[in-house]
Amino acid sequence: MGMSLARLEGDLLRAKDEIGKARQANVSFEKVLQEMSILKSRSIANPNTKEQILSEMRNKEIIDLFSSIENDFEDLRQKMARQSIEKEKIVDFFESIRTKKGFNFSDTENTINFLEKSVELLDASHIAVRPEFIGMVDLGPLAIEMGLMKNNSGVIVERERFSEFIVALISKKSFHDLIFETDKAKMNLRGSKEIVVESENSNIRTLARITKPELD
């Protein structure tokens, strides 16, 4: 099983790399389509231009190359359509076992909303907050100002004061690159609009429902 999972991980890394190349191919083909669209427009607008284009194309492989690429893209489209069906089945399986999930938000307000609702749904009485990396965010002054209990390089925040704490973070321009930890989950705030949650799968699925309205 270990060897099988290692091979799967390797195949996924290779697939990710190939998808990056496919994106670049898509950008290149988009440029081709734009250029050919211009040729088409010029041909329609001026018969003489059309004759000139046709004359120059006789010594080039443009039409054959385009037809070949068109066939490749259609074959790829059909394969991806089939794979998409299988992918949905696999996604359901992985969502049922994952214990780590990333959430991206369109703005800071949605990030804050997610954090506050997560603390509520997880029924956390206290939240330990610390910088992702020591020295990145100094919570010391805020701890003194709000009378919070210090915990190594971070602070302990009572649930009832969590919203107040978030507001204070924003006012200090410190709402970024922090780790929020309860007895049930660890939430890593990366930047100000991405959160990576580590917890039991049941908690991950519960928190994922918070983002559904935004995703829809």
KESE-40289 format. One line per 8 residues: number of its first residue (from 1); their letters; for each residue x, y, z of N, C-alpha, C, O. Coordinates in pm, whole numbers, always signed. Example, Ala and Ser with C-alpha at 12.3 -4.5 7.8 and 13.67 -1.06 7.14 Angstrom:
<nodes>
1> as> +1319 -569 +780 +1230 -450 +780 +1320 -330 +780 +1424 -332 +846; +1285 -225 +708 +1367 -106 +714 +1290 +3 +787 +1341 +114 +804;
</nodes>
This chain:
<nodes>
1> mgmslarl> +84 -121 +0 +0 +0 +0 +87 +126 +0 +57 +223 -70; +197 +123 +81 +286 +237 +87 +345 +272 -49 +350 +388 -89; +391 +167 -121 +449 +189 -252 +343 +241 -349 +373 +327 -432; +221 +191 -339 +113 +234 -427 +81 +382 -406 +61 +456 -502; +76 +425 -279 +46 +565 -248 +161 +656 -292 +137 +769 -337; +284 +608 -280 +400 +686 -323 +395 +706 -474 +425 +814 -525; +357 +599 -545 +345 +608 -691 +234 +704 -731 +248 +783 -824; +122 +696 -657 +9 +786 -684 +50 +932 -664 +15 +1018 -744;
9> egdllrak> +124 +958 -556 +168 +1094 -530 +259 +1144 -642 +249 +1259 -685; +347 +1056 -689 +436 +1092 -799 +359 +1121 -927 +390 +1216 -999; +258 +1039 -955 +175 +1058 -1075 +98 +1189 -1067 +82 +1258 -1168; +51 +1224 -947 -21 +1349 -929 +71 +1470 -952 +31 +1568 -1014; +194 +1462 -903 +290 +1570 -924 +321 +1587 -1072 +332 +1700 -1121; +335 +1476 -1143 +361 +1483 -1287 +241 +1541 -1361 +255 +1622 -1452; +121 +1497 -1319 -1 +1548 -1383 -14 +1698 -1361 -54 +1771 -1452; +19 +1744 -1240 +13 +1888 -1209 +108 +1966 -1299 +74 +2073 -1348;
17> deigkarq> +228 +1910 -1319 +326 +1976 -1405 +277 +1981 -1549 +293 +2082 -1617; +216 +1872 -1595 +166 +1866 -1732 +50 +1961 -1753 +34 +2020 -1860; -34 +1977 -1649 -146 +2071 -1659 -94 +2213 -1677 -152 +2293 -1751; +17 +2244 -1610 +79 +2376 -1627 +121 +2398 -1771 +105 +2507 -1825; +177 +2293 -1833 +218 +2302 -1974 +96 +2315 -2064 +98 +2387 -2164; -12 +2244 -2027 -135 +2250 -2107 -194 +2391 -2105 -246 +2439 -2205; -185 +2456 -1989 -233 +2594 -1979 -158 +2685 -2075 -217 +2772 -2140; -26 +2665 -2083 +56 +2747 -2173 +18 +2718 -2318 +13 +2810 -2400;
25> anvsfekv> -10 +2590 -2350 -54 +2554 -2485 -186 +2621 -2517 -210 +2664 -2630; -273 +2630 -2416 -402 +2695 -2435 -385 +2844 -2465 -456 +2898 -2550; -292 +2908 -2396 -263 +3050 -2421 -210 +3069 -2562 -249 +3163 -2631; -120 +2980 -2605 -62 +2989 -2739 -168 +2970 -2847 -169 +3040 -2948; -258 +2872 -2825 -362 +2845 -2924 -462 +2959 -2929 -517 +2989 -3035; -487 +3023 -2815 -577 +3140 -2812 -520 +3250 -2901 -594 +3319 -2971; -388 +3268 -2896 -322 +3368 -2980 -337 +3332 -3128 -361 +3418 -3212; -323 +3203 -3158 -341 +3155 -3296 -482 +3186 -3345 -499 +3235 -3457;
33> lqemsilk> -582 +3157 -3262 -721 +3181 -3300 -746 +3330 -3327 -817 +3365 -3421; -688 +3415 -3245 -703 +3559 -3264 -642 +3604 -3397 -702 +3683 -3470; -523 +3553 -3427 -454 +3590 -3551 -531 +3539 -3673 -542 +3610 -3774; -584 +3416 -3664 -660 +3360 -3776 -794 +3432 -3793 -845 +3443 -3905; -850 +3480 -3683 -973 +3557 -3690 -951 +3688 -3765 -1036 +3733 -3841; -833 +3748 -3741 -798 +3872 -3812 -785 +3845 -3962 -832 +3923 -4044; -719 +3734 -3997 -704 +3695 -4139 -841 +3676 -4204 -864 +3719 -4317; -929 +3609 -4131 -1063 +3584 -4182 -1137 +3716 -4208 -1200 +3732 -4313;
41> srsianpn> -1130 +3807 -4115 -1198 +3936 -4128 -1145 +4015 -4247 -1222 +4075 -4322; -1013 +4014 -4264 -952 +4085 -4376 -991 +4022 -4510 -1013 +4093 -4609; -1000 +3890 -4511 -1038 +3820 -4634 -1180 +3854 -4675 -1209 +3874 -4793; -1269 +3860 -4576 -1409 +3891 -4605 -1424 +4037 -4650 -1504 +4068 -4738; -1347 +4124 -4590 -1358 +4267 -4620 -1300 +4304 -4756 -1347 +4398 -4820; -1199 +4229 -4800 -1132 +4265 -4925 -1094 +4141 -5005 -1006 +4065 -4962; -1158 +4118 -5120 -1128 +3999 -5203 -981 +3993 -5245 -924 +3884 -5255; -920 +4107 -5270 -779 +4108 -5310 -689 +4057 -5198 -593 +3984 -5221;
49> tkeqilse> -724 +4096 -5075 -648 +4050 -4959 -661 +3898 -4945 -565 +3829 -4913; -783 +3848 -4971 -805 +3703 -4964 -718 +3629 -5064 -657 +3528 -5030; -710 +3679 -5187 -627 +3616 -5290 -480 +3618 -5250 -407 +3521 -5274; -436 +3728 -5188 -298 +3740 -5144 -267 +3639 -5034 -162 +3574 -5034; -361 +3626 -4938 -343 +3531 -4828 -337 +3388 -4880 -252 +3309 -4839; -428 +3355 -4972 -431 +3220 -5030 -302 +3190 -5105 -251 +3078 -5099; -250 +3290 -5176 -127 +3272 -5253 -9 +3243 -5160 +73 +3155 -5188; -1 +3318 -5051 +110 +3299 -4958 +99 +3168 -4880 +199 +3109 -4842;
57> mrnkeiid> -26 +3124 -4857 -48 +3001 -4780 -7 +2875 -4858 +18 +2771 -4797; +1 +2885 -4992 +32 +2766 -5072 +170 +2709 -5038 +194 +2590 -5054; +258 +2794 -4992 +394 +2749 -4961 +415 +2728 -4811 +528 +2712 -4764; +305 +2728 -4737 +317 +2710 -4593 +226 +2596 -4545 +138 +2550 -4618; +249 +2551 -4422 +173 +2438 -4368 +66 +2484 -4269 +22 +2406 -4185; +24 +2609 -4280 -68 +2666 -4182 -199 +2587 -4171 -242 +2556 -4060; -260 +2556 -4282 -390 +2487 -4279 -376 +2347 -4222 -457 +2304 -4140; -270 +2273 -4266 -248 +2137 -4215 -219 +2138 -4066 -267 +2054 -3991;
65> lfssiend> -138 +2236 -4023 -105 +2245 -3881 -229 +2276 -3798 -251 +2217 -3692; -310 +2369 -3848 -432 +2405 -3774 -526 +2285 -3765 -585 +2260 -3659; -541 +2212 -3874 -629 +2094 -3874 -579 +1989 -3776 -659 +1925 -3708; -447 +1971 -3770 -388 +1872 -3679 -413 +1912 -3534 -453 +1829 -3452; -390 +2041 -3502 -413 +2089 -3367 -561 +2080 -3331 -597 +2043 -3219; -647 +2113 -3427 -791 +2105 -3403 -832 +1962 -3367 -914 +1943 -3277; -777 +1864 -3437 -808 +1723 -3408 -757 +1683 -3269 -824 +1612 -3195; -636 +1731 -3235 -579 +1700 -3103 -665 +1759 -2992 -690 +1694 -2890;
73> fedlrqkm> -711 +1883 -3012 -793 +1949 -2911 -928 +1878 -2895 -978 +1865 -2783; -985 +1834 -3005 -1114 +1764 -2996 -1098 +1631 -2925 -1183 +1592 -2844; -988 +1560 -2955 -961 +1433 -2887 -941 +1457 -2737 -992 +1381 -2654; -868 +1563 -2703 -844 +1597 -2563 -974 +1635 -2493 -997 +1599 -2378; -1059 +1710 -2564 -1187 +1752 -2507 -1274 +1631 -2472 -1335 +1627 -2365; -1278 +1534 -2562 -1359 +1415 -2537 -1305 +1334 -2419 -1381 +1284 -2336; -1172 +1321 -2412 -1111 +1247 -2301 -1137 +1318 -2168 -1166 +1254 -2067; -1126 +1451 -2169 -1148 +1527 -2045 -1294 +1520 -2002 -1323 +1522 -1882;
81> arqsieke> -1385 +1512 -2097 -1526 +1500 -2063 -1551 +1368 -1990 -1627 +1362 -1893; -1486 +1260 -2039 -1500 +1129 -1973 -1433 +1132 -1836 -1488 +1080 -1738; -1314 +1192 -1829 -1241 +1197 -1703 -1313 +1282 -1599 -1303 +1257 -1479; -1387 +1383 -1646 -1459 +1471 -1554 -1562 +1394 -1473 -1583 +1420 -1355; -1628 +1298 -1539 -1727 +1215 -1470 -1660 +1130 -1363 -1709 +1121 -1250; -1547 +1068 -1399 -1473 +987 -1302 -1417 +1072 -1189 -1414 +1031 -1073; -1373 +1193 -1226 -1314 +1283 -1126 -1413 +1317 -1016 -1376 +1323 -899; -1539 +1341 -1053 -1640 +1376 -954 -1659 +1264 -851 -1680 +1290 -733;
89> kivdffes> -1651 +1140 -898 -1663 +1026 -806 -1545 +1023 -709 -1562 +996 -590; -1425 +1049 -762 -1305 +1048 -679 -1306 +1164 -580 -1266 +1149 -465; -1352 +1282 -627 -1360 +1399 -540 -1446 +1371 -418 -1411 +1407 -306; -1560 +1305 -441 -1649 +1270 -329 -1577 +1181 -228 -1593 +1197 -107; -1497 +1086 -280 -1423 +996 -191 -1320 +1072 -109 -1313 +1055 +13; -1240 +1157 -175 -1136 +1231 -104 -1195 +1329 -3 -1139 +1349 +104; -1308 +1391 -38 -1370 +1484 +55 -1418 +1412 +181 -1433 +1473 +287; -1442 +1281 +169 -1491 +1204 +284 -1378 +1158 +377 -1405 +1108 +486;
97> irtkkgfn> -1252 +1175 +335 -1141 +1128 +417 -1039 +1237 +449 -953 +1217 +536; -1046 +1351 +382 -943 +1452 +401 -949 +1514 +540 -1056 +1531 +597; -832 +1547 +593 -823 +1611 +724 -751 +1747 +712 -711 +1807 +812; -737 +1793 +589 -675 +1923 +564 -738 +1981 +438 -750 +1913 +336; -779 +2107 +445 -846 +2168 +330 -819 +2318 +327 -823 +2385 +430; -793 +2370 +208 -770 +2512 +190 -896 +2582 +143 -973 +2529 +63; -916 +2703 +193 -1031 +2786 +153 -979 +2922 +107 -901 +2986 +178; -1022 +2966 -10 -984 +3096 -61 -1106 +3188 -63 -1217 +3145 -94;
105> fsdtenti> -1084 +3314 -31 -1194 +3409 -20 -1172 +3530 -110 -1058 +3568 -139; -1281 +3588 -153 -1274 +3701 -246 -1227 +3829 -179 -1171 +3917 -244; -1250 +3839 -48 -1206 +3958 +24 -1189 +3925 +173 -1226 +3817 +218; -1131 +4020 +246 -1102 +4000 +388 -1230 +3980 +470 -1231 +3905 +567; -1336 +4047 +430 -1463 +4036 +503 -1513 +3891 +506 -1560 +3843 +609; -1502 +3823 +393 -1544 +3683 +387 -1451 +3593 +468 -1495 +3493 +526; -1323 +3629 +473 -1227 +3553 +555 -1265 +3564 +702 -1268 +3464 +774; -1295 +3685 +746 -1334 +3708 +886 -1462 +3634 +918 -1474 +3572 +1024;
113> nfleksve> -1558 +3640 +827 -1685 +3570 +847 -1663 +3420 +867 -1726 +3357 +952; -1573 +3364 +786 -1542 +3221 +797 -1481 +3189 +933 -1520 +3091 +997; -1386 +3271 +977 -1321 +3247 +1106 -1420 +3254 +1221 -1421 +3167 +1309; -1504 +3357 +1221 -1599 +3375 +1330 -1702 +3262 +1334 -1736 +3213 +1441; -1751 +3221 +1218 -1848 +3111 +1213 -1783 +2978 +1249 -1846 +2892 +1309; -1655 +2962 +1212 -1583 +2838 +1246 -1570 +2823 +1397 -1596 +2715 +1451; -1531 +2930 +1463 -1519 +2928 +1609 -1652 +2893 +1674 -1657 +2819 +1773; -1760 +2945 +1617 -1894 +2917 +1670 -1934 +2771 +1648 -1981 +2704 +1740;
121> lldashia> -1914 +2723 +1524 -1953 +2586 +1491 -1869 +2481 +1565 -1918 +2374 +1598; -1744 +2514 +1590 -1655 +2422 +1662 -1675 +2430 +1812 -1614 +2355 +1889; -1762 +2522 +1854 -1796 +2540 +1995 -1670 +2560 +2080 -1653 +2498 +2185; -1582 +2648 +2030 -1456 +2674 +2099 -1475 +2774 +2213 -1538 +2878 +2194; -1423 +2743 +2329 -1432 +2837 +2441 -1316 +2936 +2438 -1331 +3051 +2478; -1199 +2890 +2389 -1080 +2974 +2378 -1011 +2947 +2244 -1018 +2836 +2191; -945 +3048 +2192 -871 +3034 +2066 -729 +3081 +2088 -705 +3194 +2130; -634 +2993 +2059 -492 +3031 +2068 -452 +3090 +1934 -474 +3030 +1829;
129> vrpefigm> -392 +3209 +1938 -352 +3278 +1815 -203 +3308 +1821 -153 +3361 +1920; -132 +3273 +1713 +11 +3301 +1707 +51 +3328 +1562 -19 +3285 +1470; +161 +3397 +1541 +206 +3420 +1403 +252 +3289 +1339 +303 +3200 +1407; +234 +3280 +1208 +277 +3159 +1138 +428 +3141 +1154 +477 +3030 +1173; +500 +3251 +1146 +645 +3248 +1166 +682 +3353 +1272 +632 +3465 +1268; +769 +3317 +1363 +808 +3408 +1470 +866 +3537 +1410 +953 +3533 +1323; +816 +3649 +1460 +865 +3777 +1411 +783 +3837 +1299 +796 +3956 +1269; +697 +3755 +1236 +618 +3806 +1124 +510 +3903 +1173 +487 +4008 +1113;
137> vdlgplai> +443 +3867 +1284 +340 +3953 +1344 +366 +3958 +1494 +376 +3854 +1559; +377 +4078 +1550 +402 +4095 +1694 +268 +4118 +1765 +207 +4224 +1754; +224 +4015 +1839 +96 +4025 +1910 +113 +4078 +2052 +14 +4096 +2124; +236 +4103 +2093 +263 +4151 +2228 +189 +4278 +2266 +120 +4280 +2368; +200 +4385 +2186 +130 +4510 +2219 -22 +4493 +2228 -87 +4554 +2312; -76 +4408 +2139 -221 +4384 +2140 -263 +4308 +2266 -370 +4331 +2320; -177 +4216 +2311 -206 +4139 +2432 -215 +4232 +2553 -303 +4217 +2638; -122 +4328 +2559 -123 +4425 +2670 -245 +4516 +2662 -313 +4540 +2761;
145> emglmknn> -271 +4566 +2541 -382 +4659 +2520 -516 +4597 +2555 -603 +4663 +2611; -534 +4467 +2521 -662 +4401 +2544 -663 +4317 +2672 -766 +4260 +2708; -549 +4308 +2739 -542 +4229 +2861 -557 +4081 +2835 -625 +4011 +2910; -493 +4032 +2728 -502 +3891 +2691 -389 +3810 +2753 -280 +3862 +2779; -417 +3683 +2774 -315 +3593 +2828 -216 +3559 +2717 -256 +3522 +2607; -86 +3572 +2746 +16 +3540 +2648 +44 +3390 +2648 +31 +3322 +2749; +83 +3342 +2530 +112 +3199 +2515 +228 +3186 +2416 +207 +3187 +2295; +351 +3173 +2469 +471 +3172 +2386 +474 +3299 +2301 +482 +3409 +2355;
153> sgvivere> +468 +3285 +2167 +473 +3403 +2081 +332 +3452 +2045 +316 +3542 +1963; +231 +3390 +2108 +93 +3425 +2076 +11 +3464 +2197 +64 +3498 +2303; -120 +3458 +2178 -213 +3495 +2286 -329 +3397 +2291 -353 +3323 +2195; -401 +3397 +2402 -522 +3317 +2418 -640 +3414 +2420 -644 +3508 +2499; -737 +3389 +2333 -853 +3478 +2321 -980 +3402 +2359 -1004 +3292 +2309; -1059 +3460 +2447 -1187 +3399 +2482 -1284 +3413 +2365 -1280 +3512 +2292; -1369 +3314 +2348 -1464 +3315 +2237 -1548 +3443 +2235 -1573 +3500 +2129; -1590 +3489 +2351 -1675 +3607 +2359 -1604 +3733 +2310 -1670 +3831 +2274;
161> rfsefiva> -1470 +3731 +2309 -1394 +3849 +2268 -1328 +3831 +2131 -1248 +3915 +2088; -1361 +3721 +2064 -1292 +3689 +1939 -1317 +3795 +1831 -1223 +3838 +1763; -1443 +3837 +1815 -1475 +3940 +1714 -1402 +4069 +1745 -1352 +4136 +1655; -1398 +4105 +1873 -1328 +4226 +1916 -1179 +4215 +1883 -1116 +4312 +1842; -1124 +4095 +1903 -983 +4070 +1875 -953 +4085 +1725 -852 +4143 +1686; -1043 +4031 +1642 -1025 +4041 +1497 -1025 +4187 +1453 -941 +4229 +1372; -1118 +4265 +1506 -1126 +4408 +1474 -994 +4477 +1512 -943 +4560 +1437; -941 +4441 +1628 -816 +4500 +1675 -700 +4462 +1582 -614 +4545 +1551;
169> liskksfh> -698 +4337 +1537 -595 +4292 +1443 -598 +4376 +1316 -494 +4419 +1266; -718 +4399 +1265 -732 +4476 +1141 -686 +4619 +1162 -617 +4676 +1077; -723 +4677 +1275 -684 +4816 +1303 -532 +4830 +1314 -476 +4936 +1285; -466 +4723 +1356 -320 +4724 +1371 -251 +4674 +1243 -128 +4662 +1237; -334 +4645 +1139 -280 +4590 +1013 -203 +4460 +1038 -101 +4432 +975; -255 +4380 +1132 -191 +4254 +1169 -274 +4131 +1132 -243 +4020 +1175; -381 +4152 +1053 -466 +4039 +1015 -407 +3968 +893 -457 +3981 +782; -301 +3893 +918 -238 +3817 +809 -138 +3718 +869 -78 +3743 +974;
177> dlifetdk> -123 +3607 +801 -21 +3507 +837 -23 +3469 +985 +78 +3477 +1054; -141 +3428 +1031 -160 +3387 +1170 -215 +3246 +1177 -276 +3196 +1082; -195 +3182 +1292 -252 +3050 +1316 -354 +3063 +1429 -321 +3109 +1539; -477 +3021 +1401 -584 +3021 +1500 -611 +2875 +1536 -642 +2794 +1449; -599 +2841 +1664 -610 +2701 +1703 -709 +2684 +1818 -702 +2754 +1919; -802 +2590 +1799 -896 +2553 +1905 -866 +2409 +1945 -771 +2348 +1895; -946 +2355 +2035 -923 +2215 +2075 -964 +2117 +1965 -936 +1998 +1976; -1030 +2168 +1859 -1076 +2079 +1753 -1015 +2105 +1616 -1021 +2019 +1527;
185> akmnlrgs> -955 +2221 +1597 -903 +2254 +1464 -789 +2355 +1470 -776 +2435 +1563; -706 +2347 +1367 -599 +2444 +1347 -628 +2516 +1216 -643 +2452 +1112; -637 +2650 +1221 -669 +2729 +1103 -554 +2824 +1073 -526 +2917 +1149; -489 +2800 +960 -372 +2878 +921 -413 +2987 +822 -449 +2958 +708; -407 +3112 +866 -440 +3226 +781 -316 +3264 +702 -217 +3310 +758; -323 +3245 +569 -211 +3279 +482 -247 +3406 +404 -346 +3409 +330; -167 +3509 +422 -207 +3638 +369 -329 +3682 +448 -332 +3667 +570; -429 +3736 +379 -552 +3774 +448 -675 +3714 +383 -788 +3740 +426;
193> keivvese> -655 +3632 +276 -770 +3578 +203 -761 +3428 +175 -827 +3377 +84; -678 +3359 +252 -668 +3213 +238 -652 +3151 +376 -575 +3199 +459; -728 +3044 +400 -719 +2972 +527 -706 +2823 +499 -783 +2766 +422; -608 +2760 +563 -590 +2615 +553 -631 +2556 +688 -574 +2589 +791; -729 +2467 +684 -782 +2407 +807 -732 +2264 +821 -736 +2186 +726; -686 +2229 +940 -649 +2092 +974 -737 +2047 +1089 -739 +2109 +1195; -811 +1939 +1067 -903 +1889 +1170 -955 +1752 +1129 -918 +1700 +1023; -1041 +1694 +1211 -1107 +1570 +1174 -1196 +1595 +1053 -1244 +1707 +1032;
201> nsnirtla> -1219 +1491 +973 -1296 +1509 +850 -1435 +1565 +875 -1484 +1647 +798; -1500 +1520 +982 -1635 +1569 +1011 -1635 +1720 +1032 -1729 +1788 +991; -1530 +1772 +1096 -1520 +1916 +1117 -1490 +1989 +987 -1545 +2097 +961; -1403 +1931 +905 -1371 +1990 +774 -1498 +2005 +691 -1521 +2110 +630; -1580 +1901 +689 -1703 +1904 +609 -1802 +2007 +665 -1873 +2073 +589; -1805 +2020 +797 -1894 +2119 +859 -1851 +2260 +821 -1934 +2343 +784; -1721 +2287 +830 -1671 +2420 +799 -1681 +2452 +650 -1698 +2568 +611; -1672 +2349 +566 -1683 +2371 +421 -1821 +2426 +384 -1835 +2499 +287;
209> ritkpeld> -1920 +2391 +462 -2056 +2440 +434 -2069 +2591 +454 -2160 +2653 +398; -1979 +2649 +533 -1983 +2794 +555 -1961 +2869 +424 -2021 +2974 +401; -1875 +2814 +339 -1837 +2883 +217 -1932 +2860 +101 -1920 +2925 -3; -2027 +2767 +116 -2115 +2733 +4 -2190 +2853 -56 -2192 +2867 -178; -2250 +2940 +23 -2320 +3055 -36 -2229 +3140 -124 -2269 +3188 -230; -2100 +3158 -77 -2007 +3240 -154 -1969 +3170 -283 -1955 +3233 -387; -1951 +3035 -276 -1911 +2962 -394 -2024 +2956 -495 -2000 +2959 -616; -2150 +2948 -446 -2263 +2942 -537 -2281 +3077 -607 -2373 +3092 -689;
</nodes>
